[in-house]
């Protein structure tokens, strides 16, 4: 607790220290109101490049720009008090090499106030992760299905089946050895995610992975059921807010057409009904 009695914001070392302990609760957020809702319940809030599809209607994460991530990061920062905020590095902002990754990560952290960045890739990104970590930039890694490489994978397919499991294990070990403080395991077979979690020394955050992971993450709009046309196997819907919102909008539209809204309590008279202290009440 801080001197004011408020919970202190979590840090990357706090998250790393949770390895093998109480599972980490992680959710995405892209706006201030949603950040305020998830903050009291989350250990990690990720400003994910999934914002491209969730809020901007793009077909994949590949169209996200650094400017978009900074804008949404700034919005989320305004809504957080406790959770560790991480911002995704978008496609094309770090793959060129460690120096490019460093310049862009510095910009993201300075502009948004986030405590860490996330980037996709395993062995191929180990040098970059090591470069960033050595210069004071905490990195969450991401292996398995890495959405920015969806074209190379031929779609959003499960990774690490059969002989391909060894590639995922190498990737996870590489990012841990390079200095990442945690790693997302996305859409990999459950036994493999469990084995990786046992083998590496940093927390694993599962999405379509295993309950044995050290934490779990979901896109908040998916778990709230805000959209009805996207139902991946690994998402549990804890609400159906999309249906509730649709019903509310339909009721509003009907009342407007029937001139039942606005009613008397929603409009203003010609003159104030009371005067207090010489001013209109």
Buried (B, 14 or more C-beta within 10 A) or exposed (E): EEEEEEEEBBBBEBBBEBBEEEBBBBBBBBBBEBBBBBBEEBBBBBBBBBBBBBEEEBEBBBBBBBEBBBBBBBBBBEBBEBBBBBBBBBBBBBBEEBEBBBEBBBBBBEBBBBBBBBBBBBBEBBBBBBBBBEEEBBBBBBBBBBBBBBEEBEEBEBBBEEEBBEBBBBBBBBBBBBBBBBBBBBBBBBEBBBBBBEEBEBBBBBBBBBEBBBBBBBBBBBBBBBEEEEEEEBBEBEEEBBEEEEEEEEEEEEEEEEEEEEEEEEEEEEEEEEEEEEEEE
